[in-house]
Amino acid sequence: MRVKVMGIPVEDQEKALQFYTEKLGFVKKYDVPLSETSRWLTVVAKDEQEGTEVLLEPSPNHFEPAKVYQKALFEAGIPYTQFNVDNVQQEYDRLINLGVEFSMKPTEMGTVKIAVLNDTCGNHIQLIEML
């Protein structure tokens, strides 16, 4: 058993695609129309294109409980998911220069360093570096 696809709820798939590719540095893997308002839209890490896909899921637009859950997490400041990085400080500096907003600056917590960003699509995303 292994993880092939993990979903992140997004309010606007096109806006999410731009953020996740142009800011975070992912690359588009699949973009398959499902209806007039939804796509099977996934991105992957540039250096692991056969790795886990991140599904930019429009569920908040089609399923009210998903919208409520996403909003509650965001308002509480709880990250929806986390992405591992080699160096949190370098990623933080790079993303700040691209205009990305953070709710938590790089902070050491035991054996990890974390930072939390706003993905502009309704989610906080935690970046984590293993120390």
C-alpha positions in Angstrom: 0.0 0.0 0.0 1.2 3.5 -0.8 -0.1 7.0 -1.3 -0.4 8.0 -4.9 -2.8 11.0 -4.7 -3.6 13.3 -1.8 -6.3 15.9 -2.1 -6.3 19.5 -1.0 -9.7 21.4 -1.1 -9.4 24.6 -3.2 -12.0 27.3 -3.9 -10.7 28.0 -7.4 -8.8 25.3 -9.4 -7.2 27.8 -11.8 -6.0 30.1 -9.0 -4.7 27.0 -7.1 -2.9 25.8 -10.2 -1.2 29.1 -10.6 -0.2 29.3 -7.0 1.0 25.7 -6.7 3.1 25.9 -9.9 4.2 29.5 -10.1 4.9 30.1 -6.3 5.4 26.7 -4.7 7.2 25.2 -7.7 5.1 22.1 -8.4 4.5 21.0 -12.0 1.1 20.1 -13.5 0.7 16.3 -13.9 -2.9 15.8 -15.0 -5.6 18.3 -16.1 -8.7 16.3 -17.2 -12.1 18.1 -17.5 -14.8 16.3 -15.5 -17.6 18.8 -16.0 -18.1 22.5 -16.9 -16.9 23.5 -13.4 -14.5 20.7 -12.3 -11.3 19.1 -13.4 -9.1 16.2 -12.3 -6.2 18.5 -11.7 -3.0 17.3 -10.1 0.5 18.7 -9.5 3.7 16.9 -8.5 7.1 17.9 -7.2 9.4 19.0 -10.0 12.1 16.5 -8.9 9.7 13.6 -8.2 7.3 13.6 -11.1 6.4 10.0 -10.5 5.8 10.6 -6.8 2.7 11.5 -4.9 0.3 13.7 -6.8 -1.5 16.6 -5.1 -5.1 16.8 -6.3 -6.4 20.4 -6.3 -9.9 19.3 -5.4 -12.9 21.7 -5.9 -14.9 19.9 -3.2 -15.7 23.1 -1.2 -17.7 24.2 -4.3 -19.8 21.0 -4.5 -20.0 19.6 -1.0 -21.0 21.9 1.9 -19.4 19.8 4.7 -16.1 20.1 2.9 -16.5 23.9 2.7 -17.4 24.1 6.4 -14.4 21.9 7.4 -11.9 23.8 5.2 -13.1 27.2 6.6 -13.0 25.9 10.2 -9.4 24.7 9.8 -8.3 27.9 8.1 -10.0 30.2 10.8 -8.3 28.1 13.6 -5.0 28.5 11.8 -4.5 24.8 11.5 -2.6 23.6 8.4 -4.5 21.4 6.0 -1.4 19.4 5.2 2.4 19.7 5.2 5.1 19.6 2.6 8.6 18.6 3.4 11.5 20.9 2.3 15.2 20.7 2.6 15.6 24.1 4.1 12.6 26.0 5.6 14.4 29.3 5.9 15.5 29.3 2.2 11.9 28.4 1.1 10.5 31.0 3.4 12.8 33.7 2.0 12.1 32.6 -1.6 8.4 32.6 -1.1 8.3 35.9 0.8 10.1 37.4 -2.2 7.2 36.0 -4.4 4.6 37.7 -2.2 3.4 34.6 -0.3 1.9 35.3 3.1 3.0 33.3 6.1 1.1 33.0 9.4 4.2 31.4 11.1 7.8 32.3 10.3 10.4 29.5 10.4 10.4 28.1 13.9 12.4 25.3 15.4 10.3 22.7 17.4 12.5 19.9 18.6 13.7 17.9 15.7 12.0 19.9 13.0 11.7 23.5 11.7 8.4 24.6 10.4 6.7 27.6 8.8 3.0 28.0 7.8 1.8 29.7 4.6 -1.5 30.8 3.1 -2.1 29.0 -0.2 -4.6 31.8 -1.3 -7.1 29.0 -1.9 -8.6 28.5 1.6 -5.8 26.6 3.3 -2.8 27.0 5.6 0.1 24.8 4.4 2.9 23.8 6.8 6.4 23.5 5.4 8.6 21.2 7.5 12.4 20.6 7.6 13.7 17.6 9.5 16.7 18.7 11.6 
